[in-house]
């Protein structure tokens, strides 16, 4: 107990006596100091006394990401963490890795920490066949939640998304303007909502251009370099010269697949990615990609979260943001 008091006091910047008064719910401590002590208790990983477990600290917000290998997620985390800090909120970053804690496991921990809200980016909410019990638990507890990018239909959380339809339209027009007629898609799993939207948009874009998108020109894979390489191998084998990928890591894998076949990128195979993190300007060749408006989306995420924390209603409709094509060295006039 003495060690616990010392740990919490040091983190909170108060005396051990003050910590003791807060934990024992005694008078003589201001509400601001009390919240600082409770925040320190939560962050330190200690269980709250039973009498205090019904309260949430208004300073903790869970930031749940699927991984950090895809540069888009650290980019969102960086902007969101800074914006949350400006509002006096402390983000608790939760990421999943191979063999690590699941998304549901992270939510269980965050609930024990009495977080006041949760922001998800790239989570299981976008996969129709995944388990969504932990989202229902958050809704049942009335914990404010904001989702980043497309979600399945029955989750009633506010959602801030990059417009997948606009992204594909821009990519398709770009490749067509370069003379590509055999265009293929590298997408995520069949139950992935954003990938479903991209496929519908691609079929519409092909039809608008006077053509069609054969099933053989659509390959699904993991959102990784390896997944992109495997999918691109199939598409290149089928004669595709222009590839539109659902993520930048997939696009990098597609470039690698073409180069391993001895094909020149972009002269013989052109590749377009999606996400637009700053690192994609440093690849070889620099990647043509669709940039998500990370800062604008993050500001809206914060507004929606803060409004919920204040008890104000938020619009239930998904909010779509226009992406921007960055034409670089991985696309060129068809040979």
N, C-alpha and C positions, 0 to 999 in steps of 0.2 A: 504493500500500500504506500509506504514511504517513497519507494522508487517511482511509483506511478505519479504521485503528487509532484515529485521533483521534475519528472519528464514533462508533465502537462504545464507546470509553472514556467519552466524554461521556454517551452514553445510559445506560450501565451504572453510571456513577458510580465508576469505578475508573481506575487508571493505564493508560497505553498498554503498559507492560511487562507488566501482568497480562493484558491482552488478548492480547498476543503469546504469553505462556506457554500460555494456553488454546487458541489457534489452532494452536499447534505441539505440543499435547498434552504439555506439560512439567510436572513436579511443582512443588509449592510453592503451589498454589491450592486453597482449600477447595472442596468439592463445591457448596456454596450459591453461592459467588462464580462458580464455573464455569458454573452454570446461568443466573445473571444475565447473564453475558457472552454465552452462546449465545442467550438470549432477545433481547438487544439486537442481535445479529448478524442474527437472523431478521427482527425487526421493521424493521430498517434496509434490508432487501431485498438483503443481500449473500449470495452463495452460500457455503455452508459448505465448508471444505477437505474433500477426498475422505475423509480418515481420520475425519471427524466426521459424514459424511452418513448414516450408519446409525442415528444417535441422534435421538430426538424430544425437544424441550423440553417438560416437563410443564406449562408455564405458558400455552401457546397453545391456544385453542379457537376454531374457525371458527363463526361465526353467520351462516347463509346465509338471506337473505330475498329474495323475488321483486321487491319494490319498497318504497318508502317513502311513496308517495302515499296508500295505504290506511292510515288511522291505526292499524289493529289491529297492523300489523307494527312500527312504532316503539314501540308500547305494549309488545309482547312483548320487543323489543330492550332497552328501558329497564330492565325488571324483570330480565331474564336477565343483562344486563351487570353490574348491581349485585350480583346473587347470585353470579356467577362471580368477581367481584373479591373478595368476602368469603371465597372459597375459595382465594385466591391465584392465580386463573386469569385470563388476559388474553384477552378476546374480540377476534377479528378480524372486523369486520363486512363482509359481502359482499352487495351488492345488485345486482339486474339493472335496467337501464333500456333504453329504446328504443335499439337499436343498440349497446348496451353489452356487457360480458362476459357470456357465458352461464353457467348454473349449472355445467355441466361445466368451463368455463374457470376458474371460481372454485375448483373442487375441485383442478384441476391446480396452481394457484398455492398453495393451502393445503397440498397434499402436498409441494411444494418447500420450504415453510416448516416442514415437520416438525411439523405440529400434532398435538396429542395426542388431539383429539376434534372432532366437528362436530355442531352442532345445526341442524336445518333447520326452517323454518316456511313453509308454503305453497309447497312445491317441486314439482318434476316427479314426485316419488314418488306424488302424488295423481292423476296422469293416466296411464291405462292405455295409451294409444297413444304416449306419449313415450318417448324413449331413456332407459334406466336404467343404462347402462354405467358411469357414474361412481359409482353406488351400489355396483355389484358390485366396483369397484376398491377402494372403502373397506372392504368386507367382506373382500376377499381379503387386505388388509393388516392386518386385525384392528384397525382404528381404531374406537374407541368412537363410536357415532352415536345420536342420539335425534331422532325425528321429532315434529313438532307437527301434530296433526290428520290425518284419515284418509289411509291409504296403500293402495296396491294390495296384493294378497294375498301375492305371493311374496317381498316384502322382509322379511327377518327381523330388522329393527331394532326396538327398543322404541319404542312410540308412545304419546303422550299426546294425547288428543282431547277436544274438546267433543262432547257427545252430540247428533248431528244429528237423531236421531229425537225426542228430548225437545224440541229446539228447535222443530221443526215442530209437534209436538203442542201446545206452549204457544201458538204463534202462531195455529194453527188454532182452538183453543178460544177464544182471545181475540176473534178476528174473529167467530166464531159467536155468542159471548155478546153482541156488539154488533148482531146481527141480519143479518150478511152471509151470503148464500146463494151468491153467485157469487164464488168465491175463486180467484185465479190464482197461479201460481208463476213467479218469475223466477230461473232457475238458471244455473249455469256450463255448460261444455261437456259433451257426452254421456259422455265418458270420465272425467269428474271424479268421483272416488269419493264425496266428501261430497255432491255434487249428486245422485248416484244414490241415496244414502241418504235425502236429503230428499224425493226424489220418491216413493220407496216409503212413507215415513212419511206423506206428504200423501195418497196414495191410501187408505192405511189409515184416516187420520183422517176423510176424506170419507165412507168407507163406514161408520165407526162413528157418524157423525152422520146416517146414513140417506140419504146422497147418493152422488155419484161425482165424480171429477175428470176432465172431458173433456180429450182431447189438446189441444184448442184453447186450454185454459186453462193450458198449460205452454209457456213460451218460454225458450229458452236464449240467453245472451249473454256478453259479456266481464264480468269483475268490475270494472266501472268505471262512472262516472256516465253516460258515453255509452252503454255497453251496457245499463244499466238503463233509460235513457230510451227507447231503441229497442224493447226488449222490452215495456215498459209501454204504449207506444203501441198495440202489437198487442192486448194484453190489454184495455185500455180500449175499444178498437174492438169487441171481442167481447162487451162488456157486463159485464166484471168490475168489482166495486165494492171488493173487498178484495185487496190484493197482499201476498204473502209473498216477500221477496227473500233471496237467498243471501249477500248482503254489504251493508254499510251504504252504500258508494258506489253500488251498484245501486239501493238504496232511495232515495237522494237523487236519482238520475236519474229514478226513477218519480214522485217528487213533482214534479219539474220538468216531466215529460211531462203530468201531469194539469193543472198550473197553466197550461201553455202552451195547453191546450185550453179554458181558461176555467173549469175545474172546481175546486171548493173542496176542499182537503185540510185536515181529514178528513171534512167533511160529506158530500161526494159520492163521494170515493175515499179509502179508508184504506190506509195503507202500513206494513208491518212490515219492519225490517231485521234484519241478523244481524252480530254482532261486539261491538257495545256499547262502542265507545271513548268517552271522556269528551266528545269534541267533538260528539257527536250530540245533546247537550242544548242546543247553541248554534245549531242549524239553524232554519229557518223553514218550517213549524212544527218544534218539537223532535221528534226522531224516536223513535217507538216501536220498540224493537229488542230483540233477544235478546243478553244480555251473556255473553261467554265469561269464565269465571273465570280471568283471566290470571295472577294471583298464585299461586293454588293450583296451576294447571297448570305454571307456571314452577318452583315449588319442587320438584315431582315430576320435571320434566325434569332439574333440577340433581342431585337424588338419584340418578337413573338414570345420569347421566353420571359422577358421582363414583364410584359403585359400580363401573362398568366400568373407570375409570381405576385403581381399586385392585385390579382383577383379580377382583372378586366377580361372581357370576352375577346376572342381572336377569331379571324375568319376561318371557317372550316375548309374552304376551297384551297386546292394546291396552287401555290404561287410559282409561275414559270418565269425564268430569266433567260434572256437571249444570249446564246454563246457567240464566239467570234472565231472565224477561221484565221489561222496563222500559217500562211504559205511559206514553206522553207524548202530545204534541199531534197526531201524525200519524194517530191512529186515534180513531174516535168512532162513536156509534150511527148505523147506516145511515139515510140520508135517506128 
